[in-house]
Amino acid sequence: MKTYLQAFDLWEVVTSDVEAALLKANPTVAQIRKHADERTKRCMAMSCIQNCVSDVIFSRTMACETPKQAWDKLKEEFQGSERTRQQQLLNLRRDFKNLKIKEEETVKQYSDRIMAVVNIIRLLGE
C-alpha cells in the first residue's frame, strides 16, 4: 500500500495530516491551482486506500475523514498497538535466536523458515 501511494506521489499526503490552507482574498491563478492540487491529492490518497482494501476493511475505514486517519486505522488493524507490536517483536527475536535445523530438514527449508521470521519482523517495522 505504501509503495502504491508513493508511486502516485501521495505518500506525503498520507503521512502529513495538514489541511490545505485557505485561499487568501484575490488569489493568483497559481495559488488557486496549488490549493486545488492539494485538495485533489488528499481525495486521491483516500480513494487509493479505500479501493485497495477488502469490503470488510473498508467498512472500518469509511468513517475516516483524512488519509492519515485511514492509514492509522489500517496500521492499528494489522499491526496492533505499539505494545502489542513490541511483544510480537520480542517473541519473534526469541524464535529467531532459537531456530535450529532439524535432522530431516534441508538447508533450503531451514533458510525458508529463517526468512519467514525475518520478513515478519520487517513487516513490524524492525
N, C-alpha and C positions, 0 to 999 in steps of 0.2 A: 504494500500500500504506500509506504514511504517513497519507494522508488518510482511508483506510478505518479504520485503527486509531484515529485521532483522533475520528472520528465516533462510535465506541463508547466513547470516553473510556478508551482502552487504551494510548495512545502513551507516557504517563509510565511505565507498567509495563515497556514495551519499553526505554526509554532508561535507566531506573534498574534495576540488577541487584540490588536489595535483596530479600533473602529475607524473607518475612513473619515478624515477631517471634513468638517462642514465647509462649504464654499463661502468665501467672503463676498461682500457686495461687489458687483461689477467684475466677476471673474474673467480671466482671459480664456481664450479657446483652449490653450494648453492646460490650464488648471481644470477646466471642465472635463477634458479628456482624461487627465490623470485621475480625477475623482471617479469618473465612470469606470475606468480600468480597475481601480482598487475595489470598487463595489462588485464588479463583474468577476474578479478573481475570487472574492470571498464566496460568491454564489457557485462558481465553477468548482472550487475546492469542496464545498458542501455536497454538491452534486456527485463529484467523484467518490467521495466517502460513502454516500448513501447508495450509489449504484454498484459499488464493489462488494457489498456485504449481502448476506442472505436475508430473506424476509424476516426471519426470527431476530436477527441482529438489528435490522433496520428499525423494527418496532421499538427497540431500546434506544436508538439514537435519533428518532424522528422528532423528539421534543427539544433537542438541542438547537440553539439558535445560531451558534457560530461554529465554524470548522474546528476550532480549538476545543470547544466543549465536546463535540462529537468524537474527536481524536482521543481526548482524555477518557471519555466513556469507553471507547474501544480498548484503550490500554488497560483500564481497570478491569474490564470484562475478560480479557485474555491473559493479562499478566498478574492480575490481583493487586492488592495493596502493596505498598513498599515493604511492609513487614512480611507479608506472605512471600514476596519475591526473594527477600533476603534469606528466609528459611529454606526456600527451594534451592537457592544457590548453595547454601551450606550443605544440604543433603546431596546435591549433585557433585560438589567438590569431594565430599567423603566417598561417594560412589566411584568417582574418577580415581582417587588415590587407592581404592581397594580393588580396582579392576585387575584381574589376573587371567591369563589364558587358560582355558580348560583343556584337558587332555585330548578330547575328541574334536576340538575346535581348530580350524585352520587359521593361519595368520590373517587372511583376508576377513574372516568372520570376526576375529578379535579386533582388527582395525576398524571394522564397521561399527562394532559396539563402542569403541573409544570415540569415534567420530559422532555417533548418535548423542552421547553425553555432551561432548564439546559443542555441538550445534544447539542443543537445548540451553546450555549455559550462555551461548552467544545471543540466543533469542531473548534471554532475560536481561541482556544489556551488559554482560561482562566480557 
